[in-house]
């Protein structure tokens, strides 16, 4: 009689967490990497070294032939690292996990199987409502890598690409100042007895910091403007030296722009970059001076800025050379690819170790922050508000 007193078996009486831990086992991932088709996009998500690390951990990687060509990685490099190569685009899109740099087009989403995990950039400002509705109809789980957070609260993918854009802005400016590009024939370098090149940097974030670091390294005279005293204090602490810093006071800014040879715009706003430099301010600049508007992907912070491409990167207005290419890191596709790959690889290995994405999301708040679709349910509040779509709190879906 005593045996039938309890309606539960001993197994059912175990605390739920304990059974979860017992069941947690390593999962093998099958990752598909399609070739990027977006205009001037030459980056790839994983380098052959990263593929080698994944394959040696028991995962499978299927790469579309030529996916690494733009970043100078050949199919041979990938196959030697253990990846499978395919010429069939639809076969790559049929993988349970898809890894991309640019978000997929509506045509590409049609090739994706229902319940697939998609990891790519989201680029919210360039999306349409139809994009999200199509993902929902396929019950896709989607992660945007620009929203993934580190333990310290920073966004690693955004930071890495901002570091490249900041350094690149100075390298591009030095090219544009030379005679080869019809510039003023000035050299970015501190030559004894020659006054150094004057650089004005607007914005003291990651782009501003790395632009300042590079410009100082080449011997330029740098002035940094930002309305955040904390950011200005941080940039000096990170550089380990005192430099000219100022809040965005029109008088100081106009005076600095009149004298400078290079002006770099690196200001980001919530929805659009604020226009801080007016048409009249640009008109007062030296003839042959160079403007690099890094924030052009958010609308630009110079009133005279207009979007340009890598093929035709510059135009002249008021005698000032403007460089306004939105996707600067794509110019250095191999460096950018290695940088992105370094961010993806540990996450993919961890997802495998945790036995799948569900478990990783349960334990990793930063990764959960990157999630914007969960089995076809929109989980990102800002996407929901932006496109007037119904959204749910991810914490109510994953316990």
N, C-alpha and C positions, 0 to 999 in steps of 0.2 A: 504493500500500500504506500509506504513512504516514498517509493520511487516516482509515483505519479502525482505527488503534491505540487511540483513545479511545472507550469505549462511550457517552460523554456528549456532548451538544451543548454549544456554547459558552454558551448560555443557561442550561442546567442547572448549569453549573459556577459560576455567579454565587452569591456568598454569599446565603443566604436573606433576611437583613435587607434587603439591597439591593433584591431583587425586591419585597419588601413595600412599601418606600418608593416604588418606581416605580409600583406599582399603586394606592397610596393616593389616592383621589379623593373630592371632596366629594359627600356624599349629600343628597338632598332628603327631608325628613321630612314625614310626613302625621300630624298630631296631632289627636286627638279629645278634646274637653272636655265630658263629660256634666254635666247639672244635678245638684247635690248633693241627695240625698234624706234624709240623716241628720237626726235631730231637732235643730232649732235651728241647723243648719249653714248659714250665709249667705255663707261665703267662696267665692272662685273662684280657680283656680290662676294664670290669666294675665289681666293688665289689657289694655285695648285698645292701649295704647302698646307692651306686650310683643308682642302679636299683630302689630302694625305692623312691629316690628323683625324678627320671624321671617319674615313674608310678603315683606318687601323683600330677605331673604336667600334667597328662592326656595323657602321651605317652605309647606306648606298647613296651614291650621287649620280644623277643623270644630267648631262650637260648638252645643250643644243650645239651642234657643230658651229664654230666661229664665235661663240659667246664671249670668249676672252680676247678676240682679235684686236679690238679697239684699245685694250690695255696691254697689248703685246704679249699675251699668253696664248700659245698655240694649242690646238687640240691634242697634239702629242704630249705637251707638258701635263695636260689634265689626265690623259689616259695612263701615262706613266705614274701619276699620283694615285691611280686606282679608280678614276671616274669612268662611267660608261658614256660614250659619245653617240648622239643620234642626230640624223638629219631631219627626222620627223618632228615638226613643231608640236603637233597635237599629242604625240607620245610624251613629250616633256611636260606639257600642261596637264597630263593625266596623272602625274605624281601626287601622292597624298600631301606633300609639303612643297610649296612653290616659293622660291626665293628670287626677288627682283629688286632692281634699284629704283626704276620708275614704276608708278602704279600701272597695272594692266589696263589696256584699252577695253571698250565694251566688246569688241570682236574677240579679244583674247580671253575675256571672262567667259564667253560662250564655250571655249575649249576646256575650261576648268570643270572638273567633276564636282558634284554636290558633296558637301561636308569636308572640302579641302581646307588646309591651313595655308593662308597666304601671308607672306612676310615681305613688305616692300615699303617704300616711302608712300605717304598719303597725299602730300601737296594739296592740302585742303582748298587753297585759293583757286586752284585750277580745275576743281572737280564740279560735277553736275549732280543733281538729285538722282538722275537715271543710274549713275554709277552705283550709288548705295542701294537703290531698289533692285538692281541686277544681282549684287552680292547677296542681298537678303533672300532673293528667290532661289539662290543656289545653296542656302543655309551655310555659307562660308564663315570660317573663323579667321579674322584678319588682324594682323599686327602692323602698326605703323612704326618704323624704326626711329623716326624723329621724335616720337613721344615716349620712347623707352627711357627710363630713369636709372641712374646709378644709385649706390647706397648713399652717396653724399648729396643727392638731390639734383645733380647736373644731368644734362641730356648728352650722353657720350657721342652719338652720331652727329648731332648738330654741332657739338664742340669741335670734333675732329675736322668736319668740313669747313667750319669757320676758321680754324687754324690755317688750313690750306688757303682759303680765300684771302685771309689777312696777309699772309706771306706773299701770295701770288700778286696781290694788288700793287705791292712795291716793286716786284720784279717786272710787272707789265709797265708800270710807270717809268721805270728806268729804260725799258726798250723804247717807249714812245717819246722820251726826251732826246734820244740819239738822232743823229743826222739820217740814219738809214730809214727812219720812219717820218722824215720831214719835221722832226722836232727841233727844239732850240739848240741842239748840239751840246747839252749839258750832261756831265757824267755824275752818276749817283756814287759819290765816293769822296772822302775827305782828303783832297790833294793839298799838300803843304802850300800855303800862300794863296790858295783859291777859296773864296767864300763857299761854304757848303750849300747844297740844295736845300731849299726851305720846303718842309712838308707840313700840311695841316690835316689832322685826322679828326673827323667828327664822329664821335661815338667811342666810348671806352669799354666796350664789351670784349668778347674773345677776338673778333675780327680786328677791332681797334688795337688790342694788345699785341697781336702778332704782326700787324702792320707796323706798329711803333718799334717793336723788337727788331724787325728786318731793316727798317729805315735807319735806326740808330746803328745797327751793325754795319751798314754801308757808309756810315759817317754823315748822315743828313742831320739837319737841324729840325727837330720835331715839336709841333704844338698840338696838344690834344684837348678837344672840347667835348664836354658832356654836362648834362644838367644834374647828374647824380654825383654828389661829392664822394659817396662811398666807392663808386666805380673808379673815380679819379684817384682816390687814396689807394685802392687795390692795385691799379695799374702801376703806380709808383713802387708799391711794395713788391709786386711780382717781378718788376724789371730790376729792382735793387738799386735804383738811382733816382735822383730828382730830375724831372723834366718840366717844361712849361705846360701847365694845365689851367683850364679856365672853364667857367660855366658858359652856357650859350648866350652871352650878352652880345647883341647886334654890333655894338661899337667895336668890341675886341675882335669879334669874328670877321667883320668887314675889313678891319685893319690888317689882320693876319692873311686874309684871302688876297688882298691887293699885293702883298709882298711874296706870296708863296709861288713855288714852281709846280707843286703837286698838291691836289686836294683829294682826300679819300673819304667817301661817305659810307659810314658803317653803322647807321642808326636803324633800329627795328622798332616798329610800333605794335600795338595789339592787333589791329587789322591791316593797317597800312602804315608805311614809314611816313613820319611827318616831314613836310617840306620845310627845311630849315634855311636853305640858301636860295634866295630869290633871283629872278632874272637879272635885276639891277646889280646884285652882288657879283654874279658871274661876269657881267659886262665890265665891271671895274677891275677884273683880274688881268694879269699880264698876257700879252699876245704870245701864243705858243705854250701857255701853261697847260697842265694835264689834270683832268677830273676823272677819277675812277669811282663810279657809283656802285659799290658792292651791294647796297640795299635795293637795287633796281628790281629784284625778284619780289619785293614787297611794295613796289611803286616808285621807289627812289626818293632821295632826300634833297636833290637839286631840282629846282623848277624847270631847268632846261633839259633834263634827262629824257631820253627816249630809248626804248629797248633796242639793242643791237644783237648781232649773232657772232659766233666764232669766225664765220667766213668774212663778214664785214663788221669788225668790232668797233670801229670808231666813226665819229662825225665831228665836224667843226662848227661851233656856234659862238658868236662874239669873239672869234679869233682863238677860242679855247678848245683844245682837243678833248672830246668826251669819249670815255670807254664805258659802255653800259651793257655788258653781257651778263644775263641773269645766272648762268650756270658756270661760274669761274672754275670750280674744281674739276669739271670735265676736261679742261685744257691740260690737266696733269692727271690723265686717266689712270696711269699705273699707280702713282702715289695714292690717289683717292681710293682705288680699288683695294689696295693693301690696308688702308685705313678702315674702310667699311668691313672688310673681311675680318680684321682684328676684333671688331665689335660683335659681329655675327657668330664667329666660331665658338667662343666660350658659352654663349647662350644656347646654341644648338647642342653642344656636348652636354650641357646641364639638362636640357629638355630630355635627351636620351637617358641620362643617368636617373632622372626623376620618374622615368617610365611614361613620358608623354607630356604634351603641353598642359593638359588639365592640372596635373600635379605641380608643374613648375609655376603656373599662375597662382595656385593655392598658396605657395610658400614665398613667392617673389613679388613684392609690391611694385617694384620698378618695372618689371616685365608686364604686370597687370595694367600699369599705366599706359602701355603702348597698345593695348587691345582696343579696337573700336568696333569689332563685330564678333559675336560669340554664337556660333551655330545659326547665323542669319538674324540674330537679334542685335540691334544697334546699342552699343554700350558707352559711346562717347557723348558726353553732354554737349560739348561745343559743336560737334557735327550735327547733333539733333537740333540745336537752336538755330544754327546757321542755315540749315536746309528745311527747317520746319518738319522734322521727322520724329516719330515716337521713339524714345530711347529708354532703356532700363539700367538700373544700377548693377554693375558687374558683381558687386559683393552679395547681391541677392540671388545671383545665378551660380556662383562658385562659393562654396562654404569652406 
